[in-house]
């Protein structure tokens, strides 16, 4: 499909690409959380908790995307 000025509309990433992207985000967040834990020596420090919560969100997103219909992927 082309826009009014004959430029193709950006394509939505396919399901496999979305899963890979989420996997990369999860890996990055986990690494950051581990590094923060080593620095702070605690999982209850606010910075570590924030990363942990974001990691939980991304893992849930990944599981929905992997297990449910493609339309559930963002």
N, CA, C and O atoms as a GROMACS GRO file, in nm:
protein
  296
    1UNK      N    1   0.084  -0.117   0.000
    1UNK     CA    2   0.000   0.000   0.000
    1UNK      C    3   0.089   0.124   0.000
    1UNK      O    4   0.188   0.128   0.072
    2UNK      N    5   0.054   0.224  -0.079
    2UNK     CA    6   0.132   0.346  -0.090
    2UNK      C    7   0.057   0.463  -0.030
    2UNK      O    8  -0.065   0.470  -0.034
    3UNK      N    9   0.134   0.557   0.027
    3UNK     CA   10   0.074   0.680   0.077
    3UNK      C   11   0.043   0.772  -0.041
    3UNK      O   12   0.070   0.736  -0.156
    4UNK      N   13  -0.013   0.889  -0.013
    4UNK     CA   14  -0.051   0.982  -0.120
    4UNK      C   15   0.068   1.021  -0.206
    4UNK      O   16   0.051   1.041  -0.326
    5UNK      N   17   0.185   1.033  -0.151
    5UNK     CA   18   0.302   1.072  -0.230
    5UNK      C   19   0.385   0.951  -0.273
    5UNK      O   20   0.507   0.959  -0.286
    6UNK      N   21   0.318   0.840  -0.294
    6UNK     CA   22   0.376   0.719  -0.352
    6UNK      C   23   0.487   0.655  -0.269
    6UNK      O   24   0.569   0.581  -0.322
    7UNK      N   25   0.489   0.684  -0.140
    7UNK     CA   26   0.587   0.623  -0.052
    7UNK      C   27   0.518   0.508   0.020
    7UNK      O   28   0.408   0.525   0.072
    8UNK      N   29   0.582   0.392   0.025
    8UNK     CA   30   0.518   0.279   0.094
    8UNK      C   31   0.495   0.310   0.242
    8UNK      O   32   0.578   0.372   0.308
    9UNK      N   33   0.380   0.266   0.292
    9UNK     CA   34   0.352   0.279   0.435
    9UNK      C   35   0.447   0.189   0.511
    9UNK      O   36   0.482   0.081   0.462
   10UNK      N   37   0.490   0.231   0.628
   10UNK     CA   38   0.578   0.141   0.705
   10UNK      C   39   0.503   0.014   0.740
   10UNK      O   40   0.386   0.017   0.778
   11UNK      N   41   0.570  -0.096   0.728
   11UNK     CA   42   0.512  -0.227   0.758
   11UNK      C   43   0.521  -0.254   0.907
   11UNK      O   44   0.618  -0.215   0.972
   12UNK      N   45   0.421  -0.321   0.961
   12UNK     CA   46   0.427  -0.370   1.098
   12UNK      C   47   0.531  -0.482   1.102
   12UNK      O   48   0.535  -0.564   1.010
   13UNK      N   49   0.614  -0.487   1.207
   13UNK     CA   50   0.707  -0.599   1.215
   13UNK      C   51   0.631  -0.731   1.226
   13UNK      O   52   0.524  -0.737   1.287
   14UNK      N   53   0.686  -0.835   1.167
   14UNK     CA   54   0.617  -0.962   1.174
   14UNK      C   55   0.631  -1.023   1.314
   14UNK      O   56   0.708  -0.975   1.397
   15UNK      N   57   0.557  -1.127   1.336
   15UNK     CA   58   0.549  -1.191   1.468
   15UNK      C   59   0.687  -1.234   1.518
   15UNK      O   60   0.721  -1.209   1.633
   16UNK      N   61   0.766  -1.296   1.433
   16UNK     CA   62   0.898  -1.344   1.474
   16UNK      C   63   0.989  -1.227   1.510
   16UNK      O   64   1.066  -1.236   1.606
   17UNK      N   65   0.980  -1.118   1.436
   17UNK     CA   66   1.061  -0.999   1.464
   17UNK      C   67   1.023  -0.939   1.598
   17UNK      O   68   1.109  -0.895   1.674
   18UNK      N   69   0.893  -0.936   1.628
   18UNK     CA   70   0.847  -0.883   1.757
   18UNK      C   71   0.898  -0.969   1.872
   18UNK      O   72   0.940  -0.917   1.976
   19UNK      N   73   0.895  -1.100   1.854
   19UNK     CA   74   0.945  -1.189   1.959
   19UNK      C   75   1.094  -1.168   1.984
   19UNK      O   76   1.138  -1.164   2.098
   20UNK      N   77   1.169  -1.154   1.877
   20UNK     CA   78   1.314  -1.132   1.889
   20UNK      C   79   1.341  -1.000   1.958
   20UNK      O   80   1.430  -0.990   2.043
   21UNK      N   81   1.266  -0.898   1.922
   21UNK     CA   82   1.281  -0.767   1.984
   21UNK      C   83   1.253  -0.774   2.134
   21UNK      O   84   1.328  -0.718   2.214
   22UNK      N   85   1.145  -0.843   2.170
   22UNK     CA   86   1.112  -0.859   2.312
   22UNK      C   87   1.220  -0.940   2.385
   22UNK      O   88   1.256  -0.907   2.498
   23UNK      N   89   1.271  -1.044   2.320
   23UNK     CA   90   1.378  -1.124   2.382
   23UNK      C   91   1.499  -1.036   2.410
   23UNK      O   92   1.561  -1.046   2.516
   24UNK      N   93   1.534  -0.950   2.313
   24UNK     CA   94   1.648  -0.860   2.331
   24UNK      C   95   1.624  -0.761   2.446
   24UNK      O   96   1.715  -0.737   2.526
   25UNK      N   97   1.504  -0.705   2.453
   25UNK     CA   98   1.471  -0.613   2.562
   25UNK      C   99   1.480  -0.684   2.698
   25UNK      O  100   1.533  -0.629   2.794
   26UNK      N  101   1.427  -0.806   2.704
   26UNK     CA  102   1.430  -0.884   2.828
   26UNK      C  103   1.574  -0.911   2.870
   26UNK      O  104   1.609  -0.896   2.987
   27UNK      N  105   1.656  -0.950   2.775
   27UNK     CA  106   1.797  -0.978   2.805
   27UNK      C  107   1.866  -0.852   2.857
   27UNK      O  108   1.941  -0.857   2.955
   28UNK      N  109   1.842  -0.738   2.790
   28UNK     CA  110   1.904  -0.613   2.830
   28UNK      C  111   1.860  -0.572   2.972
   28UNK      O  112   1.943  -0.534   3.054
   29UNK      N  113   1.729  -0.581   2.998
   29UNK     CA  114   1.677  -0.544   3.130
   29UNK      C  115   1.730  -0.636   3.240
   29UNK      O  116   1.764  -0.591   3.349
   30UNK      N  117   1.738  -0.764   3.209
   30UNK     CA  118   1.789  -0.858   3.310
   30UNK      C  119   1.935  -0.828   3.342
   30UNK      O  120   1.976  -0.831   3.458
   31UNK      N  121   2.013  -0.798   3.239
   31UNK     CA  122   2.153  -0.763   3.260
   31UNK      C  123   2.165  -0.637   3.344
   31UNK      O  124   2.247  -0.631   3.437
   32UNK      N  125   2.084  -0.536   3.313
   32UNK     CA  126   2.085  -0.411   3.391
   32UNK      C  127   2.045  -0.437   3.536
   32UNK      O  128   2.106  -0.382   3.628
   33UNK      N  129   1.943  -0.520   3.555
   33UNK     CA  130   1.898  -0.549   3.690
   33UNK      C  131   2.008  -0.622   3.769
   33UNK      O  132   2.032  -0.592   3.885
   34UNK      N  133   2.074  -0.718   3.706
   34UNK     CA  134   2.183  -0.791   3.771
   34UNK      C  135   2.298  -0.697   3.809
   34UNK      O  136   2.352  -0.706   3.919
   35UNK      N  137   2.333  -0.607   3.717
   35UNK     CA  138   2.441  -0.512   3.746
   35UNK      C  139   2.403  -0.419   3.861
   35UNK      O  140   2.484  -0.390   3.948
   36UNK      N  141   2.278  -0.373   3.859
   36UNK     CA  142   2.229  -0.287   3.968
   36UNK      C  143   2.233  -0.360   4.101
   36UNK      O  144   2.273  -0.304   4.203
   37UNK      N  145   2.191  -0.486   4.099
   37UNK     CA  146   2.192  -0.564   4.223
   37UNK      C  147   2.334  -0.576   4.277
   37UNK      O  148   2.356  -0.563   4.398
   38UNK      N  149   2.430  -0.600   4.190
   38UNK     CA  150   2.570  -0.613   4.232
   38UNK      C  151   2.618  -0.482   4.294
   38UNK      O  152   2.688  -0.483   4.395
   39UNK      N  153   2.579  -0.369   4.234
   39UNK     CA  154   2.619  -0.238   4.287
   39UNK      C  155   2.552  -0.209   4.421
   39UNK      O  156   2.617  -0.164   4.515
   40UNK      N  157   2.422  -0.234   4.430
   40UNK     CA  158   2.343  -0.195   4.548
   40UNK      C  159   2.337  -0.304   4.655
   40UNK      O  160   2.306  -0.275   4.771
   41UNK      N  161   2.367  -0.428   4.616
   41UNK     CA  162   2.360  -0.542   4.708
   41UNK      C  163   2.222  -0.561   4.770
   41UNK      O  164   2.208  -0.604   4.884
   42UNK      N  165   2.119  -0.526   4.692
   42UNK     CA  166   1.983  -0.541   4.743
   42UNK      C  167   1.884  -0.543   4.627
   42UNK      O  168   1.901  -0.471   4.528
   43UNK      N  169   1.782  -0.626   4.641
   43UNK     CA  170   1.674  -0.626   4.542
   43UNK      C  171   1.564  -0.527   4.580
   43UNK      O  172   1.470  -0.506   4.503
   44UNK      N  173   1.574  -0.467   4.698
   44UNK     CA  174   1.467  -0.378   4.743
   44UNK      C  175   1.497  -0.230   4.720
   44UNK      O  176   1.416  -0.145   4.757
   45UNK      N  177   1.610  -0.199   4.662
   45UNK     CA  178   1.641  -0.060   4.627
   45UNK      C  179   1.548  -0.018   4.513
   45UNK      O  180   1.519  -0.097   4.423
   46UNK      N  181   1.502   0.106   4.518
   46UNK     CA  182   1.401   0.153   4.421
   46UNK      C  183   1.443   0.132   4.276
   46UNK      O  184   1.362   0.088   4.194
   47UNK      N  185   1.569   0.161   4.243
   47UNK     CA  186   1.615   0.145   4.104
   47UNK      C  187   1.604   0.000   4.058
   47UNK      O  188   1.561  -0.028   3.946
   48UNK      N  189   1.643  -0.092   4.145
   48UNK     CA  190   1.636  -0.235   4.111
   48UNK      C  191   1.491  -0.279   4.097
   48UNK      O  192   1.457  -0.355   4.007
   49UNK      N  193   1.406  -0.230   4.186
   49UNK     CA  194   1.263  -0.264   4.178
   49UNK      C  195   1.198  -0.214   4.050
   49UNK      O  196   1.118  -0.284   3.988
   50UNK      N  197   1.233  -0.093   4.009
   50UNK     CA  198   1.178  -0.038   3.884
   50UNK      C  199   1.216  -0.123   3.764
   50UNK      O  200   1.131  -0.154   3.680
   51UNK      N  201   1.342  -0.161   3.756
   51UNK     CA  202   1.386  -0.246   3.645
   51UNK      C  203   1.319  -0.382   3.653
   51UNK      O  204   1.279  -0.438   3.551
   52UNK      N  205   1.306  -0.434   3.773
   52UNK     CA  206   1.241  -0.564   3.792
   52UNK      C  207   1.095  -0.560   3.744
   52UNK      O  208   1.048  -0.653   3.678
   53UNK      N  209   1.025  -0.453   3.778
   53UNK     CA  210   0.884  -0.441   3.735
   53UNK      C  211   0.874  -0.428   3.583
   53UNK      O  212   0.786  -0.489   3.521
   54UNK      N  213   0.964  -0.351   3.523
   54UNK     CA  214   0.964  -0.338   3.378
   54UNK      C  215   0.997  -0.472   3.312
   54UNK      O  216   0.939  -0.508   3.209
   55UNK      N  217   1.088  -0.545   3.371
   55UNK     CA  218   1.123  -0.678   3.322
   55UNK      C  219   1.002  -0.771   3.328
   55UNK      O  220   0.977  -0.846   3.234
   56UNK      N  221   0.928  -0.766   3.436
   56UNK     CA  222   0.805  -0.846   3.448
   56UNK      C  223   0.706  -0.813   3.337
   56UNK      O  224   0.646  -0.902   3.277
   57UNK      N  225   0.690  -0.685   3.310
   57UNK     CA  226   0.597  -0.641   3.204
   57UNK      C  227   0.641  -0.697   3.069
   57UNK      O  228   0.559  -0.748   2.993
   58UNK      N  229   0.770  -0.687   3.040
   58UNK     CA  230   0.821  -0.735   2.911
   58UNK      C  231   0.810  -0.887   2.900
   58UNK      O  232   0.781  -0.939   2.792
   59UNK      N  233   0.832  -0.958   3.010
   59UNK     CA  234   0.819  -1.104   3.007
   59UNK      C  235   0.673  -1.142   2.982
   59UNK      O  236   0.645  -1.233   2.904
   60UNK      N  237   0.580  -1.074   3.047
   60UNK     CA  238   0.438  -1.100   3.024
   60UNK      C  239   0.399  -1.070   2.880
   60UNK      O  240   0.324  -1.146   2.818
   61UNK      N  241   0.450  -0.960   2.827
   61UNK     CA  242   0.424  -0.924   2.687
   61UNK      C  243   0.476  -1.033   2.594
   61UNK      O  244   0.408  -1.072   2.499
   62UNK      N  245   0.596  -1.081   2.623
   62UNK     CA  246   0.657  -1.186   2.543
   62UNK      C  247   0.572  -1.314   2.546
   62UNK      O  248   0.548  -1.376   2.443
   63UNK      N  249   0.528  -1.351   2.666
   63UNK     CA  250   0.448  -1.473   2.679
   63UNK      C  251   0.314  -1.460   2.604
   63UNK      O  252   0.271  -1.555   2.539
   64UNK      N  253   0.250  -1.344   2.613
   64UNK     CA  254   0.126  -1.324   2.538
   64UNK      C  255   0.152  -1.334   2.389
   64UNK      O  256   0.077  -1.400   2.316
   65UNK      N  257   0.257  -1.270   2.345
   65UNK     CA  258   0.290  -1.268   2.203
   65UNK      C  259   0.324  -1.409   2.154
   65UNK      O  260   0.287  -1.447   2.043
   66UNK      N  261   0.393  -1.484   2.235
   66UNK     CA  262   0.434  -1.619   2.196
   66UNK      C  263   0.319  -1.718   2.198
   66UNK      O  264   0.308  -1.804   2.111
   67UNK      N  265   0.232  -1.705   2.298
   67UNK     CA  266   0.128  -1.806   2.318
   67UNK      C  267  -0.008  -1.773   2.259
   67UNK      O  268  -0.089  -1.863   2.238
   68UNK      N  269  -0.034  -1.648   2.234
   68UNK     CA  270  -0.165  -1.609   2.184
   68UNK      C  271  -0.157  -1.569   2.038
   68UNK      O  272  -0.050  -1.574   1.976
   69UNK      N  273  -0.270  -1.530   1.985
   69UNK     CA  274  -0.275  -1.489   1.845
   69UNK      C  275  -0.184  -1.371   1.820
   69UNK      O  276  -0.156  -1.293   1.911
   70UNK      N  277  -0.140  -1.359   1.697
   70UNK     CA  278  -0.050  -1.250   1.657
   70UNK      C  279  -0.106  -1.113   1.691
   70UNK      O  280  -0.029  -1.021   1.719
   71UNK      N  281  -0.236  -1.097   1.689
   71UNK     CA  282  -0.297  -0.968   1.712
   71UNK      C  283  -0.272  -0.914   1.852
   71UNK      O  284  -0.292  -0.795   1.876
   72UNK      N  285  -0.229  -0.999   1.944
   72UNK     CA  286  -0.201  -0.955   2.080
   72UNK      C  287  -0.064  -0.892   2.093
   72UNK      O  288  -0.035  -0.828   2.193
   73UNK      N  289   0.021  -0.909   1.993
   73UNK     CA  290   0.155  -0.852   1.998
   73UNK      C  291   0.147  -0.702   1.966
   73UNK      O  292   0.071  -0.660   1.879
   74UNK      N  293   0.225  -0.624   2.038
   74UNK     CA  294   0.228  -0.480   2.013
   74UNK      C  295   0.332  -0.446   1.910
   74UNK      O  296   0.349  -0.329   1.876
   0.00000   0.00000   0.00000
